[in-house]
Amino acid sequence: MSGTDHNADKGWDGPQPVMVLVTPQMGENIGAAARGMLNFGLEHMRLVTPRDGWPNPAATATASGAAKVLDRVGVFVDTAAALADMDYVYATTARPRDLTKPVVTPQEAMAEARAMIAKGRRVAVLFGPERAGLENTDVAQANAIISVPVNPAFASLNLSQCVLLTAYEWRQQSDLGVIDVPEIAQANHAEMESLYTHFEQRLATAGFFFPETKAASMKLHLRNMLSRMPLTPQDVQIFHGMLRQFVRWKERGQ
């Protein structure tokens, strides 16, 4: 499977969200997260470049009975690869961001997730490494942000605690029914990534990313803007067509 290091999961096979741990640093936290997930019926975990590699004996020891989660873990080389087959992505963060996105609580997010999954859409939740949390480049790939309403004077949550809270809220929704989501097809993560790449290539050809010192920030905000837009597959194709025409004059040497 392209973009995968080791033992990738077998694709999408269940009506539940995927928990994606980005660069987790401690095997103990991976194991504790797996245990918390299984407590509330979640079994799909993916890892992005775990610091100590995979498999991890410390994770297995800490999971204590949740081996079925770890046995099917998928390990990916980057966040984009881990999200390639997803339709909607949440990023968990307690830090203020300059990336404008919808912000929801874990309860709201899991209510939305259950409704989307009931209609056949694939949902993932991103969790950042223990020391610093998700990078902006990861958050920019998400559609919405999950923010836990914690004490602002002590907002830091352990990785496994954050996974546990999210899994708990998922389980809570099972007794509450699901909210209605309009039947509108939305472009999935892979389609949006392809559109972002096309935008970046065409805008680079047009000389948009100037000056060079601001190029990285401009590209980050472009990605964030596109991930925030609820585009359909047809919308994406229209954008691709527009972009192909956008710099054709330059390709012709005019």
Residue, then its C-alpha position, 0 to 999 in steps of 0.5 A: m500500500s503506497g505511503t505505508d511503512h508496516n502492517a497497514d490496516k485492511g482499509w475501511d471495514g467498520p461503522q466507526p471513526v479511525m483514531v490517527l496518532v501523529t508521531p506518538q512518542m511513547g509506546e505506553n501512550i499508544g497502548a493506553a490509547a488502544r485500551g481506552m478505545l476498546n473500552f468504548g468499542l473503537e478498534h481502528m487506530r493508525l500511527v504516523t511515524p511513531r518515534d520508537g518504530w512499530p511494533n512497540p513492546a511497551a505499547t503491547a504491555t500497556a494495552s493489557g487486553a486491547a491487543k486486537v486494536l494493536d494487531r490491526v494498527g496501520v503505520f503510515v509515512d505521513t499524515a496525508a497517507a494516513l488520511a487518504d481514504m477518509d471523507y472528513v477529518y477532525a484535528t484535536t488541539a487545545r492551542p489557539r490557531d490562526l487557521t480558521k476552521p469550525v471548532v466543536t467539542p468532543q460531544e458535538a464532533m462524535a454526534e456529527a461523526r456518527a451521523m456521517i458514518a451512518k450515511g457511509r462516510r469515512v471519518a478520522v480524528l487526528f491526535g498530536p504527539e505528547r510534547a507539542g501536539l499537532e503541527n499546523t501542517d497537520v491541522a490544515q488537512a482537517n475539516a474541523i477542530i475538536s477542542v476539549p473544554v478544559n481548565p484554561a490555566f491547565a489545558s494540556l491533556n495526555l495523548s491517551q486521555c484525549v483519545l479516551l475522551t473522544a472514544y467515550e463521547w462516541r459511545q455516548q452517542s449510541d443511545l442518543g440517535v443520530i442527527d440528520v446530515p443532508e444527502i450531499a456528496q462531499a469530496n474525500h480527502a484524496e480528492m481534496e489533496s489532489l486539488y490542493t496539489h494542482f492549485e499549488q502547481r498552477l499558482a507557482t507557475a503563475g508566480f503567485f507565491f512571492p516573496e519566497t520568504k512568505a511562500a510556506s505560509m501562503k501554501l499552508h493557508l491555501r491548504n487550510m482554506l481548501s480543507r475548510m470548504p465543503l466541496t462536492p466531487q463535481d466542484v473539485q472537477i470544476f476547479h481542476g478545469m479552471l486551473r488547467q485554463f488559468v495559466r495556459w496563456k503562459e504555457r503557450g509563451q504569450 
